[in-house]
Amino acid sequence: MRRRVVSASFLVLILFASGCGQGGGTGVAAKPVAQSLTLVVSGDTAGFIVPCGCATKQFGGMPRRATYLTQLRGGAENVLYADAGGSVSNATRYDEIKLSYIWKGLGELKPAAVNIGAGEARMGAERLKGVAQTTPLVSCNVRASGGEAPWPVSITQQSNGMKIAWTGVLLAAEKVGAGLEVQDGMTALQTLAPALAREHDLVIALVYGDATACENVARAFPEIHVVLATGMSQPIAPKTVGSSVFAAAAQKGKFLAKVSLEGSRAAWRLKGGEIVELSESYADDAGQMKNLAAYKSALKNELLDPAQTGQVPALLAGLPEHFKYAGSESCAKCHVADEKTHALSKHFHGLETLTARDFDADPYCLKCHTTGYGGPAGFTNVKATPGLGGIGCESCHGPSKAHVLDPLKKTPVPGASACMTCHDPENSPTFEYGIFWPKIEHGKEKVDRKVLNAVLSKGAQP
């Protein structure tokens, strides 16, 4: 009997020594070791590899993003970076070129995951396959029609002894390209989120949508520890939503969201964080500037037709056939003094300012620095229509061939109403009509009646 008691005691000692219940010799489960982790998310780049450049003190740009991440990674341990989507806005050939160089730049920043946003989804399956070869693309609800997409529903990352899961969700898909379909994001997460939580120490969702929809993901799925979002009009500083941590980047890549976490698999909490404005205080990273130069070269090599860009301003509806662009030289035949004023203005040199910065093939810039970009007989590219380079008379007064042929027919656009087309808050934040107008003031001269009669009798040849 004594031998049986001793054997049982010995068995108990063996169980405790072997760490049963992960308690070591105490029999009490060890608490997970607390971790500190910094997350940085970008999003809504919207095609802006760099800011427009028309005004000073503009935010954003991938070269500045790279500099910020390099500085942060050099001064802190365990920094993870991801992009929540929205690299481009549309699905034109122009957007396709921009997307390829944005993702090339992203690759150099070593993101853990890149979500598919609304702009990317508009590209369609084949286009995404072509530019996603070296990008850690992820989405749980954007799939290929009739088959598996070449990107996973989640990505597992090992970091500092932790097993981290990344997934992506698109909540705002007004239109998707050929070969893609978008499932309901909340439905897709119902099964995925609990499964990821069982196998990982930290679950992070990259979400593209409006602010309300993105925050609902955090409220509905406590298994998701962090929701990093984009797609809304303003960035959102890190905060706690439900039991999850939430933050959002926004506005053409101008802002990043930085989130500091502390905790473990048992519980993560928001330690701190901020919205980072990528101002001129951040230098341009050399590697990203090389990528920008390659992008500019690609545009020069292709010289996109305006119809391929999505940048053609809306034309006036219902114009007769002769309301086409004629060029400022045609206007000078009657408006001699006004043309002299124009020739001395910065408007006259609009295309030259792009050439000086090597942006003279970028459609986003050309639409405001040329005359009639993509319009009837308007500017197409620097080789085909160099005479329409610069901001000419018709940039403000509209396509005026009919007026040139018959001066009694008025130009189709009141000049003052056209100013805000390009002098908007984004590109010309200090614009005030009363201050800017005197710099180009014209229209006071009386047209020489002899010239006018000659035009009326013979007809002008624009």
C-alpha positions as CSV (number, residue, x, y, z in Angstrom):
1,M,0.0,0.0,0.0
2,R,2.9,2.3,0.9
3,R,4.5,1.6,-2.5
4,R,1.3,2.7,-4.4
5,V,1.2,6.1,-2.5
6,V,4.8,6.8,-3.2
7,S,4.2,6.0,-6.9
8,A,1.3,8.4,-7.1
9,S,3.2,11.2,-5.5
10,F,6.1,10.6,-7.9
11,L,3.7,10.8,-10.8
12,V,2.4,14.2,-9.6
13,L,5.9,15.5,-9.3
14,I,6.6,14.4,-12.9
15,L,3.6,16.3,-14.2
16,F,4.6,19.5,-12.4
17,A,8.2,19.2,-13.5
18,S,7.1,18.7,-17.1
19,G,5.3,22.1,-17.1
20,C,1.7,20.8,-17.3
21,G,-0.5,23.8,-17.9
22,Q,2.6,25.9,-18.8
23,G,3.1,26.6,-15.2
24,G,6.6,25.2,-14.7
25,G,7.1,23.9,-11.2
26,T,4.4,26.2,-9.7
27,G,1.4,24.7,-11.5
28,V,0.2,28.2,-12.4
29,A,0.0,29.3,-16.1
30,A,2.7,31.8,-17.1
31,K,1.4,35.2,-18.2
32,P,2.2,36.1,-21.8
33,V,5.2,38.5,-22.1
34,A,4.0,42.0,-22.8
35,Q,5.2,43.4,-26.2
36,S,5.5,46.9,-27.6
37,L,4.8,47.4,-31.3
38,T,4.6,50.4,-33.7
39,L,2.3,50.3,-36.7
40,V,2.4,52.8,-39.6
41,V,-0.3,52.8,-42.3
42,S,-0.6,54.8,-45.5
43,G,-3.6,55.0,-47.9
44,D,-5.5,57.0,-50.4
45,T,-2.3,57.8,-52.4
46,A,-4.7,58.5,-55.3
47,G,-1.9,58.5,-57.9
48,F,0.1,61.2,-56.2
49,I,3.7,59.8,-56.2
50,V,4.6,63.4,-55.2
51,P,2.4,66.4,-54.4
52,C,1.2,68.5,-57.4
53,G,3.9,71.1,-57.0
54,C,1.9,74.1,-58.1
55,A,2.0,75.6,-54.6
56,T,4.5,75.6,-51.8
57,K,4.0,73.9,-48.4
58,Q,2.1,70.9,-49.8
59,F,2.0,67.7,-48.0
60,G,2.5,64.1,-49.1
61,G,4.6,62.2,-51.6
62,M,6.3,58.8,-51.5
63,P,9.8,60.2,-51.2
64,R,8.8,61.9,-47.9
65,R,7.0,58.8,-46.8
66,A,10.2,56.8,-47.3
67,T,12.2,59.3,-45.3
68,Y,9.8,59.2,-42.4
69,L,9.8,55.4,-42.2
70,T,13.6,55.3,-42.4
71,Q,13.9,57.7,-39.5
72,L,11.3,55.8,-37.5
73,R,12.7,52.4,-38.1
74,G,16.2,53.7,-37.1
75,G,15.0,54.9,-33.8
76,A,12.4,52.3,-32.7
77,E,12.2,48.6,-32.5
78,N,9.5,46.5,-34.0
79,V,8.1,48.9,-36.6
80,L,5.6,47.5,-39.1
81,Y,4.3,49.3,-42.2
82,A,1.3,48.6,-44.4
83,D,-0.9,50.3,-47.0
84,A,-4.7,50.3,-46.7
85,G,-5.4,50.8,-50.4
86,G,-6.5,53.5,-52.8
87,S,-3.2,53.9,-54.6
88,V,-5.1,55.2,-57.7
89,S,-8.6,56.5,-58.3
90,N,-9.6,55.3,-61.7
91,A,-8.8,52.6,-64.2
92,T,-7.4,54.4,-67.2
93,R,-4.1,53.7,-68.9
94,Y,-2.7,56.7,-67.0
95,D,-3.8,55.1,-63.7
96,E,-2.3,51.8,-64.7
97,I,1.1,53.5,-65.2
98,K,0.9,55.3,-62.0
99,L,-0.1,52.2,-60.1
100,S,2.9,50.3,-61.4
101,Y,5.3,52.9,-60.1
102,I,3.5,53.5,-56.8
103,W,3.7,49.8,-56.1
104,K,7.3,49.7,-57.1
105,G,7.9,52.5,-54.6
106,L,5.9,50.6,-52.0
107,G,8.0,47.6,-52.5
108,E,11.1,49.5,-51.5
109,L,9.3,50.5,-48.3
110,K,8.9,46.8,-47.4
111,P,5.2,46.8,-46.4
112,A,3.8,43.8,-44.5
113,A,0.6,43.9,-46.6
114,V,-1.1,46.1,-49.2
115,N,-5.0,46.1,-49.3
116,I,-7.0,46.4,-52.5
117,G,-8.9,49.6,-52.5
118,A,-11.6,50.9,-54.8
119,G,-9.2,52.2,-57.4
120,E,-7.2,49.0,-57.6
121,A,-10.4,47.0,-57.9
122,R,-11.5,49.1,-60.9
123,M,-8.3,47.9,-62.7
124,G,-9.7,44.4,-63.2
125,A,-8.1,41.0,-62.6
126,E,-5.5,40.9,-65.4
127,R,-4.1,44.4,-64.7
128,L,-3.8,43.6,-61.0
129,K,-2.0,40.3,-61.7
130,G,0.5,42.2,-63.9
131,V,1.5,44.7,-61.2
132,A,1.1,42.5,-58.1
133,Q,4.0,40.2,-58.7
134,T,6.2,41.7,-56.1
135,T,3.6,43.3,-53.9
136,P,2.2,41.6,-50.7
137,L,-1.4,42.2,-51.9
138,V,-4.2,40.9,-49.6
139,S,-8.0,40.9,-49.6
140,C,-10.6,38.7,-48.0
141,N,-13.4,39.8,-50.2
142,V,-12.0,40.9,-53.6
143,R,-11.8,37.7,-55.6
144,A,-11.3,36.6,-59.2
145,S,-14.6,35.6,-60.9
146,G,-14.8,31.9,-61.3
147,G,-11.5,31.1,-59.6
148,E,-9.0,32.0,-57.0
149,A,-7.3,35.4,-57.0
150,P,-3.4,35.5,-57.1
151,W,-3.5,37.1,-53.7
152,P,-4.3,35.5,-50.3
153,V,-7.1,36.3,-47.9
154,S,-4.6,36.8,-45.2
155,I,-0.8,37.1,-44.7
156,T,1.0,35.7,-41.6
157,Q,4.1,37.6,-40.4
158,Q,6.6,36.6,-37.7
159,S,7.8,39.5,-35.7
160,N,9.7,39.5,-32.4
161,G,8.4,36.1,-31.5
162,M,4.8,37.1,-32.4
163,K,2.6,35.6,-35.0
164,I,0.8,38.4,-36.7
165,A,-2.1,38.1,-39.2
166,W,-2.9,40.8,-41.8
167,T,-6.1,40.8,-43.9
168,G,-7.7,43.3,-46.2
169,V,-11.3,44.4,-46.8
170,L,-12.9,46.6,-49.4
171,L,-16.2,48.2,-48.2
172,A,-16.7,50.8,-50.9
173,A,-16.7,49.2,-54.4
174,E,-19.0,51.2,-56.7
175,K,-17.5,49.5,-59.7
176,V,-15.0,46.7,-60.3
177,G,-13.0,45.8,-63.4
178,A,-13.4,42.7,-65.5
179,G,-12.7,39.4,-63.9
180,L,-13.2,40.5,-60.3
181,E,-16.1,40.3,-57.9
182,V,-16.5,41.8,-54.4
183,Q,-18.1,39.8,-51.7
184,D,-19.7,41.5,-48.7
185,G,-16.8,42.4,-46.5
186,M,-18.6,41.9,-43.2
187,T,-19.8,38.5,-44.3
188,A,-16.3,37.5,-45.3
189,L,-14.9,38.5,-41.9
190,Q,-17.5,36.5,-39.9
191,T,-15.6,33.3,-40.5
192,L,-12.1,34.6,-41.1
193,A,-11.7,36.9,-38.1
194,P,-12.3,34.2,-35.4
195,A,-10.1,31.7,-37.3
196,L,-7.2,34.2,-37.5
197,A,-7.5,35.0,-33.8
198,R,-7.2,31.4,-32.8
199,E,-3.9,31.0,-34.7
200,H,-2.3,34.4,-34.2
201,D,-1.1,36.7,-31.4
202,L,-2.3,39.8,-33.2
203,V,-4.9,40.3,-36.0
204,I,-4.8,43.5,-38.1
205,A,-7.4,44.4,-40.8
206,L,-6.6,46.9,-43.5
207,V,-10.0,48.4,-44.5
208,Y,-11.0,50.7,-47.4
209,G,-14.3,52.6,-47.0
210,D,-16.0,55.5,-45.4
211,A,-15.3,56.3,-41.7
212,T,-18.6,54.9,-40.4
213,A,-18.2,51.6,-42.3
214,C,-14.6,51.2,-41.3
215,E,-15.3,51.8,-37.6
216,N,-18.1,49.3,-37.8
217,V,-15.5,46.6,-38.6
218,A,-13.8,47.4,-35.3
219,R,-17.1,47.3,-33.4
220,A,-18.4,44.1,-35.0
221,F,-15.2,42.0,-34.7
222,P,-13.5,42.0,-31.3
223,E,-11.2,39.3,-32.7
224,I,-9.6,41.9,-34.8
225,H,-7.2,43.8,-32.5
226,V,-6.4,46.7,-34.9
227,V,-8.3,48.2,-37.8
228,L,-6.2,50.5,-40.1
229,A,-8.3,52.3,-42.6
230,T,-8.4,54.7,-45.5
231,G,-10.9,56.0,-48.1
232,M,-12.5,58.8,-46.0
233,S,-11.9,62.5,-46.6
234,Q,-9.9,63.2,-43.4
235,P,-7.4,61.1,-41.4
236,I,-8.5,59.8,-38.0
237,A,-6.1,59.8,-35.1
238,P,-5.6,56.5,-33.2
239,K,-8.4,55.7,-30.8
240,T,-10.1,52.8,-29.2
241,V,-13.4,51.6,-30.9
242,G,-15.1,48.9,-29.1
243,S,-12.3,46.6,-28.0
244,S,-10.1,47.3,-31.0
245,V,-7.6,50.0,-31.9
246,F,-8.6,52.2,-34.9
247,A,-6.8,54.7,-37.0
248,A,-7.0,56.0,-40.6
249,A,-4.8,57.7,-43.2
250,A,-6.3,59.8,-46.0
251,Q,-6.1,62.7,-48.5
252,K,-3.8,61.8,-51.5
253,G,-1.1,60.3,-49.3
254,K,-0.6,63.5,-47.4
255,F,-1.0,61.8,-44.0
256,L,0.2,58.6,-42.3
257,A,-1.3,57.1,-39.2
258,K,1.2,55.9,-36.5
259,V,-0.1,53.5,-33.8
260,S,1.8,52.4,-30.7
261,L,0.5,49.2,-29.2
262,E,1.3,47.4,-25.9
263,G,0.1,44.1,-24.7
264,S,0.0,40.4,-25.7
265,R,-2.2,37.8,-27.2
266,A,-4.5,38.1,-24.2
267,A,-5.1,41.8,-24.6
268,W,-3.7,44.7,-26.7
269,R,-4.2,48.3,-25.8
270,L,-3.5,51.6,-27.5
271,K,-0.3,53.0,-26.0
272,G,-0.2,56.2,-28.1
273,G,0.0,57.4,-31.7
274,E,-0.5,60.3,-34.0
275,I,-1.4,61.5,-37.5
276,V,1.8,62.4,-39.4
277,E,1.8,65.3,-41.9
278,L,4.3,64.6,-44.6
279,S,5.4,68.2,-44.9
280,E,8.4,69.8,-46.5
281,S,10.4,69.1,-43.3
282,Y,10.9,65.6,-44.6
283,A,13.6,65.3,-47.2
284,D,13.0,63.4,-50.5
285,D,14.4,59.9,-50.3
286,A,16.9,59.3,-53.1
287,G,15.5,55.8,-54.1
288,Q,12.0,57.1,-54.4
289,M,13.2,60.1,-56.5
290,K,14.7,57.6,-58.9
291,N,11.4,55.8,-59.1
292,L,9.7,59.2,-59.8
293,A,12.2,59.8,-62.6
294,A,11.4,56.4,-64.1
295,Y,7.7,57.3,-64.0
296,K,8.3,60.6,-65.8
297,S,10.3,58.7,-68.5
298,A,7.5,56.2,-69.0
299,L,5.0,59.0,-69.6
300,K,7.4,60.7,-72.1
301,N,7.8,57.4,-74.0
302,E,4.1,56.8,-74.3
303,L,2.7,60.3,-74.6
304,L,-0.8,59.3,-73.7
305,D,-3.7,60.4,-75.7
306,P,-6.0,62.6,-73.4
307,A,-8.8,60.1,-73.9
308,Q,-6.6,57.5,-72.0
309,T,-6.1,59.7,-68.9
310,G,-9.4,60.6,-67.3
311,Q,-8.1,64.1,-67.0
312,V,-10.0,65.8,-69.8
313,P,-12.1,68.7,-68.3
314,A,-15.8,68.3,-68.9
315,L,-16.6,70.0,-72.3
316,L,-19.5,72.4,-72.7
317,A,-22.5,70.4,-73.8
318,G,-24.3,71.2,-77.0
319,L,-21.7,73.4,-78.7
320,P,-22.0,73.8,-82.5
321,E,-19.3,72.2,-84.7
322,H,-17.2,75.4,-85.1
323,F,-16.7,75.8,-81.3
324,K,-13.3,74.3,-81.4
325,Y,-10.0,75.6,-80.1
326,A,-8.2,78.0,-82.5
327,G,-5.1,79.0,-80.5
328,S,-4.1,82.4,-79.1
329,E,-2.5,83.5,-82.3
330,S,-5.9,83.7,-83.9
331,C,-7.1,86.0,-81.1
332,A,-4.1,88.3,-81.6
333,K,-5.4,89.4,-85.0
334,C,-8.0,91.5,-83.4
335,H,-7.0,91.7,-79.7
336,V,-3.5,93.1,-80.2
337,A,-3.0,94.8,-76.8
338,D,-4.6,91.9,-74.9
339,E,-2.3,89.5,-76.6
340,K,0.7,91.6,-75.5
341,T,-0.5,91.5,-71.9
342,H,-0.9,87.7,-72.2
343,A,2.6,87.3,-73.6
344,L,4.0,88.9,-70.5
345,S,2.1,86.8,-68.1
346,K,3.0,83.5,-66.3
347,H,0.0,82.0,-68.0
348,F,1.9,82.3,-71.4
349,H,4.7,80.2,-70.0
350,G,2.5,77.5,-68.4
351,L,4.0,74.6,-70.3
352,E,7.5,75.9,-69.8
353,T,7.1,75.6,-66.0
354,L,6.2,71.9,-66.4
355,T,9.2,71.3,-68.7
356,A,11.5,72.8,-66.1
357,R,10.3,70.2,-63.6
358,D,10.1,67.4,-66.2
359,F,6.4,67.1,-65.8
360,D,5.5,68.2,-69.3
361,A,4.1,64.7,-70.2
362,D,2.0,64.2,-67.0
363,P,-1.7,64.6,-67.8
364,Y,-2.7,65.8,-64.4
365,C,-0.5,68.8,-64.9
366,L,-1.2,69.3,-68.6
367,K,-4.9,69.8,-68.1
368,C,-4.2,73.2,-66.5
369,H,-0.9,74.2,-68.1
370,T,-2.1,73.9,-71.7
371,T,-4.9,75.2,-73.9
372,G,-7.9,72.9,-74.4
373,Y,-6.4,69.7,-73.1
374,G,-8.3,66.9,-74.8
375,G,-10.9,69.2,-76.2
376,P,-12.0,69.7,-79.8
377,A,-8.8,70.6,-81.7
378,G,-7.2,71.3,-78.3
379,F,-3.8,70.2,-76.8
380,T,-2.9,66.6,-77.0
381,N,0.9,66.3,-76.3
382,V,4.1,68.4,-76.6
383,K,5.0,66.8,-80.0
384,A,1.6,66.9,-81.8
385,T,0.3,70.3,-80.6
386,P,3.1,72.5,-79.3
387,G,1.4,75.6,-80.3
388,L,-1.3,75.0,-77.7
389,G,1.2,74.7,-74.9
390,G,0.8,77.3,-72.2
391,I,-2.4,78.8,-70.7
392,G,-3.9,80.6,-73.7
393,C,-6.9,82.9,-74.2
394,E,-9.2,79.9,-74.7
395,S,-8.2,78.3,-71.4
396,C,-10.4,81.0,-69.8
397,H,-12.8,81.9,-72.7
398,G,-13.5,78.4,-74.1
399,P,-13.1,77.0,-77.6
400,S,-13.4,80.0,-79.8
401,K,-13.0,79.1,-83.4
402,A,-16.6,80.2,-84.1
403,H,-15.8,83.6,-82.6
404,V,-12.6,83.8,-84.7
405,L,-14.6,83.1,-87.9
406,D,-17.4,85.5,-86.8
407,P,-16.5,88.0,-84.1
408,L,-20.2,88.7,-83.6
409,K,-20.5,85.3,-82.0
410,K,-19.4,85.6,-78.4
411,T,-16.8,83.2,-76.8
412,P,-18.7,80.4,-74.9
413,V,-17.3,81.0,-71.4
414,P,-17.2,84.1,-69.3
415,G,-13.5,84.4,-68.4
416,A,-13.8,85.0,-64.7
417,S,-15.9,81.8,-64.2
418,A,-13.0,79.6,-65.5
419,C,-10.4,80.7,-62.9
420,M,-11.4,78.2,-60.2
421,T,-11.1,75.3,-62.7
422,C,-7.4,75.3,-62.0
423,H,-7.0,77.9,-59.2
424,D,-8.6,75.5,-56.7
425,P,-7.7,75.2,-53.0
426,E,-5.5,72.2,-53.8
427,N,-3.3,73.7,-56.4
428,S,-3.7,77.4,-55.7
429,P,-4.5,77.8,-52.0
430,T,-3.8,81.5,-51.8
431,F,-5.9,82.4,-54.9
432,E,-8.1,85.5,-54.5
433,Y,-9.7,86.9,-57.7
434,G,-9.3,90.5,-56.6
435,I,-5.6,90.1,-56.1
436,F,-4.7,87.9,-59.1
437,W,-6.9,89.6,-61.7
438,P,-4.9,92.8,-61.9
439,K,-1.8,90.8,-62.9
440,I,-3.5,89.8,-66.2
441,E,-6.1,92.5,-66.5
442,H,-7.2,92.9,-70.1
443,G,-10.3,93.4,-72.3
444,K,-10.4,97.2,-72.1
445,E,-9.1,97.9,-75.6
446,K,-11.5,98.7,-78.4
447,V,-11.0,96.5,-81.4
448,D,-9.9,98.3,-84.5
449,R,-13.0,98.6,-86.7
450,K,-10.9,98.2,-89.9
451,V,-9.6,94.9,-88.6
452,L,-13.0,93.8,-87.5
453,N,-14.6,94.7,-90.9
454,A,-11.8,92.8,-92.7
455,V,-12.5,89.7,-90.5
456,L,-16.3,90.0,-91.1
457,S,-15.9,90.4,-94.8
458,K,-13.2,87.8,-95.5
459,G,-13.4,85.5,-92.6
460,A,-10.5,84.7,-90.3
461,Q,-8.4,81.7,-90.8
462,P,-7.4,80.3,-87.4
